[in-house]
Amino acid sequence: MKQIGKWLTRLLKLLIILAAAGGLFSYAMFQGNFVSWFLFYSVAVLLLLMFLYALLPLGKITVDRNGLNGAQQSGSPCTVTIRIRRSLLFPFLYLAVEDIVDEELQRQLPGGALKKIFYSTASRELMYTYHVPELKRGRYRGYGIRLQTSDMFGVFTKSRFLPLADELLVYPKHHEIQGWDVYERSETETKQSLQDMVEDRTAIAGAREYEPGDRLTSLDWKASARAGKLMTKEFEEFIGRQFLVVWDNRLESDAFAGQDAYEKGIELAASIIMYAYREHLQVGMWAVGSSVVQYPVGFSEEQRRRMMAWLAQARPSPESSFVKAVQPLEQEIPDGVTLVYITARLDDSVVEQLRRLAGRQVRMVCALMDKQQENEAWETRRLEQVRSFGIQTYLLQRGSLHQESGESRRN
């Protein structure tokens, strides 16, 4: 129906123009003076140009898009450049160009930023740019470039869609975590920082080839001399040197404070993953919502990329039961792992689940996103109750770890 409507509109315009030309011809025949014939021939030339325009093809056109590919971090600026190259100097009055991208990316741009109108020019290459001030995390796709032009009366319209697939992955922000004391030796009840744990000289297991980023103090000079290349010491695994990040992907409120808390939780999960890989610790992740997405505890670059890619695209799950989703998986929690539970909400069922896990001697950390004024008193009381189980508790404020009340206590 839409196509029929378009053709009827074009036909009506053409009939009106031809009727106007016929009227001018009749006027010129009756008057016979210079002005009347000048008007007729002027319109006749315009009509001839219009029909020639309808017969001429757009010609070969190639397009290129730069900037909407690869990977970036949330908050980074992004400049996208569109280039149009044409082999035939098609005499257009104007050329409307539009970049077709995901709606989520469109919402981050001012109105009309994706479109550009070029007027008649002899240049074979046309170019324009648009700018995203601060990218939000997510996966953004570019689908192609739409071109459109028409004659001066709008009767004959030429349009073309040129497919151009691009993809940009925007990872969540991650923050530096230094000296996070989540480990504790039960024999002496003394705390040990992560860096001390990694550098414990009494637990050397072997040596491996040096990689950029390894600490120079961990170099094994004897092994390096034997191998003829730099070798780094490898250390025995201690209990708690593995992380399992359990991200509660539910979101109760669509209010700004709830959405902001959700984003801070994503940033914390990303920060812990990047911290573990920087310190050569094993890490896994469970994302719990209406279903459970599992990444087993391990240490590989491919797994790190997959976890970060999931966090980049994560969206809140519908209301569901966290306990029902986690209980069948309790036996899959590796021995000696440090379970880091991150949530934007804390209800009674979750508190009971954490109590059960603490009773099984699972080492745990509970991080609650601070929703500022929306953190209700009952949520604070539940956090204190979780701490009474011997679990470290944290509030997340402005993207950094802030312990909820001084030193954590263990029973």
N, C-alpha and C positions, 0 to 999 in steps of 0.2 A: 504493500500500500504506500509506503514512504517513497519508493522509487517511482511509482505511478504519479504521486503528488508532485515530485520534483520535475518530471517530464511535462506534466500539465502546466506547471508554473513557467517553465522555459518556453513552452509553446505559446502561452499567453503573452509573455514578454516579446517574443519574436513577432507575433501578430500585431502588437501595439506599435512596434518599431516600423514594421512594413506599412501599417496604416498611416503612420506619421509621414513616412517617405512618400507614400501615394498622395497624401494631402498636400505636401510641398510641391510635388510634380504638377498636380492640378492647379495649384496657386500660381506656379511659374507659367503654365500654359495660358492662363487667363490674363495675368498681369503682363508677362513678357518683358519686364524690365530687368536691370542688372541685379538688383537686390534679391528678387524672387529666385532667379536662376542660381545666384551665388549660394543661397540657402539650400537649394535642392542639391547642387553638386557637393557641397560640404557634407551634407548628410549621406549622400551616395558614397563618398570616399570613406566615411566612417563605417558604413555598412560593408563595403568591400574589405576593409581591414578586419572587420569582425569575422567575416566568412573565411578570410585567409588564416586568421588566428585559429579558427575551428579546424582547419585542414592541417596546420603545422603540428608535428609531434613535439613533445617535450624534449625528446632526445635522451641520450644516455646520461644518467645522473648517478653519481656515487656519493655516499655520505660516510662520515667518520665521527665517532664520539670518543673523546678522551676525558678521563677523570672518574667515570662511573664503573670502575673495575678494581680488582684486587681486594685489599683489606685495609681498614682504618680503625681507629679507636673512637669510641663515643666521645662527643664533644669537639672533635676535630673539624676544621672547616673543609669544604669540598668545592672545587671549581670545576665545572663541566664545560667542555668546549665542543661545539658542533661545527663541522666543516662540510660544505656542500660543493662538489665539483661537477661541472657540466661540460660535456664535449661540444654541444651545439649552443650557440649564443641565441637561445630562444628569446624573441622580443616580448617579454612579459611586462605588463604595466606594474604588477606587484607579484611577489612570491611569498606566501605565508608558510612558515616552517614551524613545526611543532614536534618536540621530543616527547614520545609516549613512554612513560615510566609508571612504576607502581604508585598507587594512590597514597600510600604511607609517605613516600618521598614528596609527592605533590603537596601534602599538608605542611611540610616544613619549608615551603617556598612561598614567596609573595605571589599574589594573583598575576597571571600572565607571564611569569618568569620563564616558562617553558616555551613560549611562543615568540616569534620574531617575524616582522614583515620587512622584506627587502623590496625597494622600488627599482624601477628600470635602471639597469647598469650593464656595462660592457665587460665587467669582470667575470672570469670563468670560475673563480673560487669565492664562495661566500662563507662567512664565519660569524658566530656569535657565542657568547658564554653566559652561564647563569651560575649563581653562587649560593651554596647552603652554608649559613654561618656556623651552625653547630649540628653535626650529625647525631641523630639518636641511634641507639643500637638496633640492629635488625639486618635483614637481608633485602637488598633493594635490586630490582631488575629493570633494565631498560629494554624495551621491545622493538623499537624502530622509530623512524622519522616519517612524519606525514607532511607532504608538500601539496599546496593548492594555489591555483591562480585562475583568473577568469578575464574575459574581455571587459571593456569599460561599461557595458550595459548589464553585465552579469548574466547574459543569456547562455553562453558556452563556458562551462567550468571544467578545468582539468585538475585532476588530483591523482596523487600516487602515494602509496605507502611502501617504504623501503625497510624491510626487516633488518634490524641491527641489534643483536642480543648481547647484552652486557650484564654483569652481576657484581655488586659491591657488598661485601660483608663487613658490617660495623660491629666490632667486638665491644663488650661493656668495659667501662673504666676499671682499672685495677690499681690498688694502692700498695705502696711498699709497706711490708710488715717486717719490723726489725725486733729481734729478741723476744719473741712471743713465748712466754713460759707456760706452755700447755703440758709439758712433761714433768713428771715428778717420780722419784725413786721411792717405792713404798718401804724399802728396807730401812732407810734413814730419814724418811720424811723431809728430805732436802730437795729443793727445786733445782732444775737444770735448764738452762736456756737451749734453744734449738741449735745455735751455733756451737755451744760447748758439746752438745750431744753429737753433732756431725763430726767434730774434730777430736773426739775422744781417742787418744793415742793407744789406749790399752785394748782396742778391739779391731785392729787392722786385719782384714780378711784377705787382701790381695792387692793387685795393682791393675790399672787399666790405662789406656792411652790418654794423654792430657787433652782436654777439650777447652776451648776458649770460655772463660768465666769461672773455671776451677780456681780455688784458692791456692796461691803460691806456697802457702805453708803446708799444703797437703801433698806436695811433690815428693815422690819416692826416688831419691837420688841414686840409690844403689840399683834399683830396677831400671832407672833411666840409663845408667851407664851400661848395664848388660844389654838392653834393647837397642841402644843407640838413638833413642828418642825420648822425649819427656813422658814420664809415667806418673799417674796420680794414685795415691793410696785409696783403697776401697775399705770401708768399715763394716763391721758386723751390725746387723739390724738389732736395735733395742725395741723393747715393748713400747708401743706408742709412736714409732717412727713411721707409721702409716696413717694417712688421713682418709676418712670416708666422709665426704661432705653430703649431708642430707638436707636438701633444699625443699622446704614446704612451699609448693607452688600455688597454694590457694590464696585468694584475696577476697576478703569479706566486704570491703567497701570500695566503691569507685571514686570516692572523694580524693582530692589532691593529696592529702596527707597519706592516705593508704597507697596511692600509686607511687608516691615518692618513697615510702618505706619499702615497697616492692622493688623498686629500682636499686635502692641502697643494698638490699639483700642480694640481688644479682651481682652487684659490684663486690660485695664481701666474698661470695662464692668464687668469683673470678680471681680475687686477690689471693685467696688461700691456695687455689690451684696453681697460680703462677709462683707463689712463694714456695710451694712444695717442689715444683720442678726446678726452681732456681737453687734450692738447697739439696737437690738430688734425693728427695723423699718420694715414696710411693703415695699415690693419691687416686681416689675413685669418687664417684658421685652418684647419688640417687636423687632424682627429681620426682617428688611425690605430689600427685594431684588426683584427677579422675583416673589416671593410670600411673604406673611407675616406670620411669626411664632409668635404666641402670647402666653405669659404666664401672666395671670391676676395678678394684685397687690394682694399680700397676704403674709402670714408669716407661712411657714411650711417647715420642713426639706426636705420633698419629693420634693417640688417645687424648693427649692434651688439646690438639686441634679440634677433635670431635666434641669434647666437653665445652670448649670455649665457643664453638659454633652453635651448640645447643643453647648456651646461655645468651648468645647474641640474638637468637630468634625466639626466646621464651616468652610466652604470653600466659597470664593467669588462667588457671583451670577453674571450671565451675565448682560450686560447693560440693564437697565430697568428704568422706571420712578418712582422715589421716591414719588412724589406728588400724582400720580394716585393710588399708593398703600395705601397711608396714608389718603387721603381725606375721603374715605368712613368710616374710623374708628375714625374720630375726635370725634364723639358723645360718643365713648366708653372710652374716657380719663376720669378717675375718678376726681371728684371735689376735690380740695385741694392737688392734686398730684404735685410733683416736677418732671418735665419731663427733663431727661438728654439725649440730642441728641449727639451721638458720630459718627463721620464720618472721612473718609480719603480724602474726597473731598467736596467742597462747591460750588454749582452752583446757578445760578439765580433763578431757580424754587424752590430750597430748601430755599433760603433766603426769597422768597415771602411766602412760606408755614409757616416759622417761624414767619414772620410778622403777618400773619393771626391769628396764635395761641396766640401770644403776645397780639393782639387786643382783644382776648377773655379772657384776664387776666389769662392765663395759666402760672404758674411759671416755668421758663425754665433755663437750663444751656446748652450751646453749647461748645462741646469739639472737636477741630480740630486736627488731627494728624499732627505733624510736619514732613514734608518730607525733611527737610534741604534745600538743594539748589533747590529742585524740587517744593518748595512752591512758586508759581508764584505770581506776584504783585497783579493780579486781585483777587486771593483767599484771600490775606491779606485785601484788600479793602472790600471785602464782609464780612469778619469777623468783621471789624469795623462797617459796616452797621448793622450787626446783633446786635452788642453791643448798637447801637443807639436806638434799640427797647426796651431797658431796660433788655436785656438778658445778663447774665454773660457769658463771653467767655474765653476759655482756649485753650492753645496749649499744646499738650502732647509731652514731651521730655524725652527720656530715661526711659519711664515707670512711670513717676511721674507727678502729676498735677502741671502745672506752669501757673499761670494766665497771660493771653496775655498782659494785660497792667494795672498793679496796681489794685486798687480797682474797682470793677464793678460799673457801674452807672445805676440808675433807674430813669425813667422819672416820 
